[in-house]
């Protein structure tokens, strides 16, 4: 009736290993969230690598935390440059056959309809903003990797 399954040590180790793999985060995910918090004006914050969280350090009673957000105007300027023109999607025909060319034209009309129907233009701005935050993460990581490389002087 109520049969209990006996778990061996190897199965338990395998199960725990699989669960740890599911829980592992991207190495740059915490940095991306830190960039987003800076953009939003929460600049008195630090990344706690042991708990994978952003924490606000305790403040002394005499402390004043002044925030001069220089990140947000820069990101907004870059975002305006990226989104000042509408993104254009093209469908290329597979061959030079007339049927393929007509099918590509119809597909372009379908893409244009889906763009307006699903509101993809509004999502483009959000995706660009997220990309700008991730871009600064990648730039920081590539810069730190280059600084650790030995120089060939």
Secondary structure, DSSP 8 states (H G I E B T S, - for coil): --------HHHHHHHHHHHHHHH---TTHHHHHHHHHHHTT--S-EEETTTTEEE-----TT--------HHHHHHHHHHHHHSS--------SSS-HHHHHHHHHHHHHHHHHHHHTTHHHHHHHHHHHHHHHHHHHHHHHHHHHHHS----
